[in-house]
C-alpha cells in the first residue's frame, strides 16, 4: 500500500514524506496532480534491485506492446 503526496509538500518537509514511506512502504509523489515519482523504503537492497529490474522489464514490454498494437490486433482476428 502506498500514499500520495504533492511534490510541493515534499519540498517543504521531506522528513514527513520519509516517515510516510516508512509507514506505508512507499509514497507516490504527484506533480501537477499526476503521479511522477515514487519514494520507497529500502529494507533489503536485493529486493530493490529485483523490483527495479521487474519495473524495467514491464516498462519495455509495455513500449513494445504499444508500438505493435495494430499488428497484435490483426493477429487476434
C-alpha positions in Angstrom: 0.0 0.0 0.0 1.3 3.5 -0.8 0.2 7.0 -0.1 0.3 10.0 -2.4 1.7 13.4 -1.6 2.3 16.6 -3.7 5.9 17.4 -4.7 5.4 20.9 -3.2 4.7 19.3 0.2 7.8 17.2 0.0 9.9 20.2 -0.8 8.6 21.8 2.4 9.1 18.8 4.7 11.0 15.8 3.2 11.3 14.2 6.6 7.5 13.9 6.8 7.5 12.1 3.4 10.2 9.8 4.6 8.1 8.9 7.7 5.1 8.2 5.4 7.3 5.9 3.3 8.4 4.1 6.4 4.8 3.6 7.5 3.3 2.7 4.1 6.3 1.2 2.3 6.2 3.9 -0.4 5.0 7.4 -1.3 3.7 8.3 -4.8 4.9 11.9 -5.5 2.4 13.9 -7.5 3.4 16.8 -9.8 0.5 18.8 -11.2 -1.8 16.2 -9.6 -0.2 13.4 -11.8 1.9 10.6 -10.3 5.5 11.2 -11.3 7.9 9.7 -8.8 8.0 7.0 -6.1 9.8 7.3 -2.7 10.4 3.8 -1.3 11.6 2.5 2.0 14.6 0.2 1.4 14.6 -2.8 3.7 16.7 -5.2 1.6 19.0 -4.0 -1.2 18.4 -7.2 -3.2 14.7 -6.7 -3.2 15.1 -3.2 -4.6 17.4 -4.4 -7.4 14.8 -7.0 -8.3 12.0 -4.5 -8.2 13.9 -2.1 -10.4 14.7 -5.0 -12.8 11.0 -6.0 -12.9 9.9 -2.4 -13.5 12.3 -2.0 -16.4 11.1 -5.3 -17.9 7.4 -4.2 -17.6 8.2 -0.8 -19.0 10.0 -2.3 -22.0 7.2 -4.8 -22.6 4.6 -2.0 -22.5 6.5 0.1 -25.0 6.8 -2.9 -27.4 3.1 -3.7 -27.0 2.1 -0.1 -27.7 4.4 0.2 -30.7 3.0 -3.0 -32.2 -0.7 -2.8 -31.1 -2.1 -2.8 -34.7 -0.1 -5.9 -35.6 -1.3 -7.7 -32.4 -4.9 -6.7 -33.1 -4.7 -8.1 -36.7 -3.2 -11.4 -35.3 -6.1 -11.6 -32.8 -8.7 -11.7 -35.6 
